[in-house]
Amino acid sequence: EAATLLADPAVSLEVVSQYALGSNWALSCAALAALGQRADGAELAQAISVGFDKLHLWAMFFALKYLCGLERRPPVGEPLAAAKEWWAENVLILSFFRDYLSQRAAKNDSATFGASLARTPSASTGAIRGFLERLNHPMALALIGQLDSLQRSNVDRGFLGSFGRFWSETKDDELLIDLDEWGEALDAAQAGAQLTPVRSLVVSGEPRVGKTSFLQLLARRLAGRGWTIFEAGGADLMAGQQWFGQLEGRIQRTIEEAAVSKKLIWYIPDILQLARSGTHQGQAASILDQILPAIQSGRLLVWTEVSPKNMARLLQFRPALRGLLEVVRLEPQDQQRTAALAQSLVERLACKTRLKFEPGAIEAALSSARQYMGSGNLPGSAIDLIRLTANRASKGANAHVEAGDVIATLSQLTGLPIGILDNQERIDLGEIRAYFCARVIGQNEAVSAVVERIAMLKAGLNDPGKPIGVLLFAGSTGTGKTELAKTTAEYLFGSTDRLIRLDMSEFQGAEATTKVIGDGGAGGETDSLIARVRKQPFSVVLLDEVGTAHPDVLNVLLQVFD
């Protein structure tokens, strides 16, 4: 009787809609039954289908009957996209939907979700799949196939973004310079992403030769083919993981979400750390071991970059990687080629920032980078110096970039005084000697030795690949050895914090060499001298009581001193 009353055209469709989707299950059933008798009943098909999870148990029966009776029916899977976990345990709901699917199949309707899954949270797909499996119907199997296909192509950016980051086009992309020498390697690397199975890529080269820029250029090429780059390292994966199993769960889900089928490339900036991390009392496999099967099968496409030494170390840890990774080796650029790259960068910066670069600025950047940052780091060291100078100039009122601006940037970067860095400026060795003598009294010979090394640095006669100076201060306690080292750090680098002091009495065992060069294994180089110097190369290293160190430690140090 209620259904007959609601089927009357005198009752507005809005009223019927309120009853159909209301909380009173009896009136909801009556309203849904009435919709099938109304001429305008089809207008509510979308609302009923999308809001299926709000319906009472028996209202679902009338809703499915209503949807099946429409001339223009919504997608078969649309009401199923609202499935909850408890549906799979309810025999009535299972029966309702089996009959629904049989009726839709009899009408030759296609098994599709339409656009309904796009509105469904990713966390709900498990409940949908579980319910479809319980239905045990041919049309349900077809919907499961569509669900799996959609899951393979959909990236859960919320999950991946919770610990990693996605590469995207930025304003700095226009400053990327595509080197002619890289063309062939870029073509080969691009082809590797299109093979079946795909080939993961490692870019090998000394620091600042352009490894990251190479990958950014490659990413720009592949972006047009729909590929996205996701970046996460070992520290990112382990962040916030407290309990056994948490890390393993995140790794496995990352493998699923960063799959090749979703056109995602996983950039790992520190793959050597992955080979050293992730093991604990309940897990013998490192993070790298856990993702290795996915790399081998081609389900995961990984990009990474390493130095040649770390590449050798990585292959020593995991020889299986030798045949899995496509290796691109980048060599440092010579002075002439770096000058051409710097000129190209300056022209782009001038267009972008309206800054005017004086001719001497590029030469100052090249000579400074070569002398103070090492020739093995070209072109990156010179390019970075130009970029930092342009950034400082754009924040100030100066529209011209001169050699002096480059020197000022280098001074800020290294801590070295402008007077030493600027070839156009003379220094007074007498003033420097007076500065030291005022702090270290009565040690004229030692002070003169330090001042002579500073004079050689100013003249550019030092080897960029070696320490500025190696000095042995011999004397009893309290004569000023440590104070002279502190004063040198303060004068050259602006602060006594640039002094790295090692108590060599703690290096008396042969195993102490690991404190200098790192152990090369699971412990890494975090606390070693070499790691501290890499972190801040412009420092004074004080080897206190060096005579007490083990001969093996001294032999390692002598390789640097020579």
Secondary structure by P-SEA (a helix, b strand, c coil): caaaaaacccccaaaaaaaaacccaaaaaaaaaaaaaccccccaaaaaaaacccccaaaaaaaaaaaaacccccccccccccccccccccaaaaaaaaaaaaaaaaaccccccccccccccccaaaaaaaaaaaaccaaaaaaaaaaaaaaaaccccccccccccccccccccccccccccaaaaaaaaaaaaacccbbbbbbbbcccccaaaaaaaaaaaacccbbbbbbbccccccccccccaaaaaaaaaaaaaacccccbbbbbccaaaaaaccccccccccccccaaaaaaaccbbbbbcccaaaaaaaaaaccccccccbbbbbbbbcaaaaaaaaaaaaaaaaaacccccccaaaaaaaaaaaacccccccaaaaaaaaaaaaaaaaacccccccaaaaaaaaaaacccccccccccccccaaaaaaaaaaccccaaaaaaaaaaaaaaaaacccccccccbbbbbbccccccaaaaaaaaaaaaccccccbbbbccccccccccccccccccccccccccaaaaaaacccbbbbbcccccccaaaaaaaaaaac
